[in-house]
């Protein structure tokens, strides 16, 4: 009964219900028609993006270079914001980065620069007991390049030579490139890994959370292409 309930839930909720819809439209459409091709292609694409093995396949190249990298040799810990909701609540990726930064701060005693996101990032760490004097906020940065330039200005002011960069593993490649281009020495400290590489039968069923993660990976690839094209880095 449990197994049957799980299967039914996967296909009556998004994205499963849309996969079924595209599949039915494709199978009912005239053979060789554009509608049939688009519908079946849409069903296949949506299915792949919604299952864990394919999600890991697109995340793994982004995260692989940083799987065994935890460099703590910098002078200050820089935590990049992963966004917040309009109500001021932090997104999960931001919380994961902040927790990694908090643990690192407790181990090393090094100060924190919180770049991007919102003032809520600072309040989050203060709520965990971090001394406000150990937190420097850069809340005006809106993307990775502005993060790098904002942190560079702060580092020049506080005489910091090397930063420990805390961000999601899938974002680390673009972040380290951008920070180094800005003239900063960077020690990568990745967190928030998304490729689990562990599966069971349920891993083959479509899930909205997996689709969301896949779209995050695709957006990161677009970010890398954009930065390479615009900044040549």
N, C-alpha and C positions, 0 to 999 in steps of 0.2 A: 504493500500500500504506500509506504514512504517513497519508494522508487518511482511508482506511477505518479504520485502527487508532484514530485520534483520535475519529471518529464513534462507533465501537463503545464506546470507553471512556467517552464522555459519557453513554451510555444504559444501561450496565450498572453504573455507580457512582451513588451518591446525588449530587444529587437526581434525576438523569435516570431512574433505575430506578423511583422513586416516581411520577414524572410519567407514565411508561408504564403503571404499575399502576393509577393513578386513571383514566387514559384508557380502559384496557381494561374496567375495572369499569363505567364510565359508559356505554360503547358496548354492553355486554352487558345492562345493566339495562333494565327496561321503559321505553319511551318515556313521558316526562312524569312519571316517578316521582321521589320525593325523592332516592333514592339516585343516580339518573342525574344530576340537577341538581347535587347536592353533589360527586359524583366529577368531573364535567367542570369545574365551577367550581374545584375543588381543583387539578386538573391545570393549568388555565390560570393560576391564581394562582401556583402553585409555579414554573411555567415563567417567567413574567414576572419574578418576584423573583430568578431564577437567571441571567438574561441581562444583559449589560453595558449595553445601551441603556436598559433600564428602571431598572436600578440607578442609572445616572447621572441619570435623570429625577427620582428622588426625592432624590438627594444635591444636585443643582445648586442648588435654592432655598436650601439651608442654607449652601452654600459661596460662592455668587455674590457676596454683599456684601463678601467678604474676598479675592477673587482677586487684586486689585492693591493690597492693604494690607499693608505691612510697616513698622509704626511703631516706631522705636527710641528714642523721646524720654523714656522712663521712667528712674527712678533705680535700679531693681532688676529682674532678670529672674525672672519667676514661671513655673515649669514645672508644669503640672497632670499628675498621674499618670493613666494610662489603664488601670491594673490590672496585676496580676501573678498568676502561678499559685501554687498552694499550696506548690510547691517553692521559691518565691522568685524564679523566673525571671520576667523582665519580659515583658509582652505587647508585640506589635509596635508598637501605637499609642504605648505609653509610650516605647519605644526611639526612635521617630521624633521624639517631642517632646523627649526628652533630647538627641538629636543636634542638633536645631535650637537648643535652649538653649545647648548647648556651643559651637556655631559662633558664636552671637551673643555669648557670654561672651568668646570669644577675640578677636572683633573690637572689642568695646567695653570689656572689662575690668570690666564691671559684675557685682556679686555675684548669686548665684542663690538663690532660695527654691524648694524642691521640696515641693509640697503634694500630699498623698495618696499612693496607691501603697504603697510600702514602703521600709525603709531601703536596700534594694537600689538604689534610684535614686541615692542618694548614693554608694554604692560604685561604681556604673557610671561616674559622672563622675570620681571619684577615680582610677579605673583609666585614664581618658583623660588624666590629668595635671592635673586641676583642683585647686588648693590647697584643702584642707579648710576653711580659714578663710574661703573665699569661698562656702561652701555652708551654707545654713540649712535644716534639715529641719522639715517639719510633717507627721508621719506619722499623726496621729490623725484627720484629715479623711476622711470616708467618701463625701461627695457634693459637688456643685458649691457648694452653699450653705455647707457646712462649710469647703470650700476658701477661699471668700471671707472668712468670719469669721476663720479661722485666720490667713490672710495679713494681714488688717486688724490683728490683734493684734501680729503681728510688725512690720509697718510702723510702728505707733505706737511700738514699742520702739526701732526703729533710726532713727526720724525720716525715714521714706521718704514722699514725697508722691505719686509716680506709679509705677505698675508696668508693665513690658512683659509682657503676658500671652501665654505660649506654650501653645497647645493645638491639637488637631486642628481643621481648618477647619470641619468640620460641627458641632463643639461650640462654636465661638467665639461664636455669637449668644447662646446661653444663658449662657455663661461671662461675657461682657462685661456683660450685663444684671445678672447676679447680683453681680458685683464692684462695679459702679457703685451698685447698691442698697445694698451694704454700706458705701458712702461712699468708695470708692477711685477715683482717677483712673486710667483704663486706656488703654494703647497696645496695640492688638491686633497680634499677631505669629503668624499662622496657619501651620500646617504639616500634613503628613499628609493632603493632598487625596485624595479618593476618586473624584471624577468625572473620568474621563480624556477623554471626548468624542472618542475615536479608536477606530475599529472596523474589523474585517475579518470574513470569513465565520465564523470561529470565535467571534466575539462573540455570535452568535445561538444558540449551543449552551449548555445549562445547565451551570453549574459550582457546586460547593459553596462555593468562595471568594467568588463573587459573591453567593450566597444569604446567606452570613454578613455580607457588607458591607451588603446590603439590610436585613437584620434590625437592624444597627447604626443605619442611618438611621431606620428606623421607631421604634426605641427612643428616638432623639433627639427625634423629633416628640412622642412620648409624654411625654418629659421636659419639653419646652417647654409642653405643655398642662398638666402637673402644676404646674409652677412658676407659670404664669399663674393657675391656679385657686387654689392654696394661698397664694401670696405676692402675687398680684395684680400681677405684674411681667412 
